[in-house]
Amino acid sequence: MYKKNFVTLLIKMLMFSQFAVGQTIEQIISKHVEAMGGREKIMTLKTALCTGTFTTPGAAPINIVATKKHMVGSRIDITIDGTNNYRIITQKNGWIFTPVQGDKEPRALVDDQFKEGQTQLDLHGPFVNYREKGIKISTQGKDTVNGFVCYKLRAVYPNTNVTDFSIDIKTNFIVKTSTKMFQFGALEDVATIYSDFRQNADGYWFAYDIMNPRGETKYERIETNMPVGEKIFEVK
């Protein structure tokens, strides 16, 4: 009888544990979405035009413009020494053109860079309607970013990209992402740090400071829901 009761209790505990973990994930996601303005507000975001500077270690800031259209395309333009360098990502392909480094014509992004960039076409973020998008979310415990404790969630996308998100327990903002990418000649974990969260004139929340191993992007202005023609995402 004791053994039978013990087994029954163990099964109930395991069922409750799985339920609690699921609830914890949903609570984390719910608080994050609310911090970003709520699902209804986020779903109204269609385009974004981000203007600022990009600085690599030991170099002077250079002008950068990022143009994004939800689930259509992303284009980043950087002006260096009078040359226009850009990176374009759409649902179907990704290209980079850096004449400052000797490029004569655009070249295709390597597969992992394209997959990671492709996930960023979703201006609503991975956690809004993630099930409908085919994204699988799991908990990875906790993380510490710049001294702040964070929840850590892993997103596995339909295109096989895997990204870890560190969400600040207090602010509920995503303060770090980590994904495996081809970086400096090898496949390694690339971490991106997000800070200086602000609402723009239209009431959308963005990180105005983004830092990764290549350098730091500081946005001065982020405009939203302006008309963006799809020709801007064509490679010429």
Secondary structure, 3 states (H helix, E strand, C coil): CHHHHHHHHHHHHHHHHHHHHHHHHHHHHHHHHHHCCCHHHHCCCCEEEEEEEEECCCCCCEEEEEEEECCCEEEEEEEECCEEEEEEEECCCEEEECHHHCCCCCEECCHHHHHHHHHCCCCCCCCCCCCCCCCEEEEEEEEEECCEEEEEEEEECCCCCEEEEEEECCCCCEEEEEEEEEECCEEEEEEEEEEEEEECCCCCEEEEEEEECCEEEEEEEEEECCCCCHHHHCCC
